[in-house]
Amino acid sequence: MLKDLGKGLGVGELAKGLGVTLENLFKKPFTVQYPEEKLTMFPRFRGLHILTRYEDGLERCVGCELCAVACPADAIFVKAAENDPANPVSHGERYAERYEINMLRCIFCGMCEEACPEDAIYLEKDYELSDYNRDSFIYTKKELLVPEEKSGYLPAR
């Protein structure tokens, strides 16, 4: 009878929880002095998005909008424009005239990365995304595109 009463009150679960607490009570705490020290992220961690370039400096994004279609959170907006043959922006017939990611909606699932046929978008290991203004979380093409000095850079997946 006492055994049944103990099950009903959750005494076993309470004992397990207290056991975990006591086990960790005497361990040395793990502390990182954050601004000076940074944790190395796990290999599959997904952080800030980047738009990459070819070695010749042209953008990889051709404005196909497959990343926007694949995004389950509807966080990506792409507006494509026709590429000028005299002054091309990308190797395709079109390019992304406007590319925006709303990071407040993004769930960092990586579907945009998988959907891109040109390997134009990558999720890097950068995790410092905090800000005080909501408008700052809408990242534009200017903020996402890697600089021309890093043309040809593709992060490891």
C-alpha positions in Angstrom: 0.0 0.0 0.0 2.8 2.4 0.8 4.4 1.4 -2.5 1.3 2.5 -4.4 1.1 5.7 -2.4 4.7 6.5 -3.3 4.0 6.0 -7.0 1.0 8.3 -6.9 3.0 11.1 -5.2 6.0 10.8 -7.6 8.5 10.0 -4.8 10.7 8.0 -7.2 10.9 10.8 -9.7 11.7 13.3 -6.9 14.5 11.1 -5.7 16.0 10.8 -9.2 15.9 14.6 -9.6 17.5 15.2 -6.2 20.1 12.6 -7.1 21.1 14.5 -10.2 21.3 17.7 -8.2 23.5 16.1 -5.5 25.7 14.5 -8.2 26.4 17.9 -9.8 26.6 19.9 -6.6 30.3 18.9 -6.0 31.6 19.1 -9.5 33.7 22.0 -10.6 31.5 24.5 -12.6 32.3 25.0 -16.3 32.6 28.8 -16.9 33.7 30.6 -20.1 34.9 34.2 -19.9 32.8 35.0 -23.0 34.1 38.1 -24.7 37.7 37.0 -24.3 37.1 33.2 -24.7 34.8 31.7 -27.3 33.5 28.2 -27.4 34.2 26.2 -30.5 30.9 25.2 -32.1 30.0 21.6 -33.0 30.6 20.7 -36.7 26.9 20.7 -37.5 26.1 24.0 -35.8 24.3 26.5 -38.0 24.7 30.2 -37.4 24.8 33.4 -39.4 24.0 33.1 -43.1 26.5 34.3 -45.8 26.2 34.7 -49.6 29.3 33.5 -51.4 31.1 34.6 -54.6 33.0 32.8 -57.4 36.7 33.1 -57.6 36.3 35.9 -60.3 34.3 38.0 -57.8 30.8 37.4 -59.3 28.0 36.5 -57.0 26.9 32.8 -56.9 23.3 33.7 -56.3 21.3 33.8 -59.5 18.0 34.9 -57.9 16.2 31.6 -58.5 14.3 32.0 -55.2 14.5 28.3 -54.3 15.9 29.2 -50.9 12.8 31.4 -50.2 10.5 28.6 -51.3 12.3 26.0 -49.2 12.3 28.1 -46.0 9.6 26.7 -43.7 9.6 30.0 -41.6 9.2 32.2 -44.7 12.2 34.2 -43.5 13.9 34.8 -46.9 12.8 37.4 -49.5 14.5 37.4 -52.9 13.8 39.8 -55.8 15.5 38.8 -59.0 16.5 41.1 -61.8 17.9 40.6 -65.3 21.6 40.4 -65.5 23.3 43.1 -67.8 25.6 41.3 -70.2 27.9 44.3 -70.3 28.3 44.5 -66.5 27.3 41.1 -65.1 26.6 40.6 -61.4 26.4 36.8 -61.5 27.1 34.0 -64.0 23.4 33.4 -64.7 20.8 35.3 -66.7 19.4 36.8 -63.5 20.8 37.9 -60.2 19.4 38.7 -56.8 18.7 42.4 -56.9 17.3 42.3 -53.3 18.1 39.5 -50.8 16.8 39.7 -47.3 16.7 37.3 -44.3 14.6 38.1 -41.3 16.7 36.5 -38.6 13.8 36.8 -36.0 11.8 34.3 -38.1 14.7 32.1 -39.1 14.8 28.7 -37.4 18.4 27.9 -38.6 17.2 24.6 -40.1 19.5 24.8 -43.2 16.8 24.1 -45.8 17.9 27.2 -47.7 21.5 25.9 -47.8 20.3 22.5 -49.1 17.9 24.0 -51.7 20.4 26.3 -53.4 21.7 24.8 -56.7 24.6 27.3 -56.9 25.9 26.8 -53.4 25.4 30.5 -52.9 24.1 30.5 -49.3 25.9 28.9 -46.3 25.2 29.0 -42.6 28.5 29.7 -40.8 29.5 29.1 -37.2 29.1 32.7 -36.2 26.6 32.9 -33.2 26.9 36.5 -32.1 23.6 37.8 -33.5 22.2 39.9 -30.7 21.1 43.5 -31.1 18.8 46.1 -29.4 16.7 47.0 -32.4 14.3 44.7 -34.2 15.0 46.3 -37.6 18.7 45.2 -37.3 17.6 41.6 -37.5 16.6 41.9 -41.2 19.9 41.2 -42.9 20.3 42.6 -46.4 22.4 41.4 -49.3 25.0 44.0 -48.5 25.4 42.5 -45.0 25.3 38.9 -46.1 27.6 39.0 -49.2 31.2 38.1 -48.5 33.7 40.8 -49.4 35.5 40.6 -52.8 38.7 39.8 -51.0 37.2 36.5 -49.9 36.0 35.6 -53.4 36.0 31.8 -53.8 35.6 31.2 -50.1 33.3 28.3 -49.3 33.0 27.2 -45.7 33.2 23.5 -44.8 29.9 21.8 -44.4 
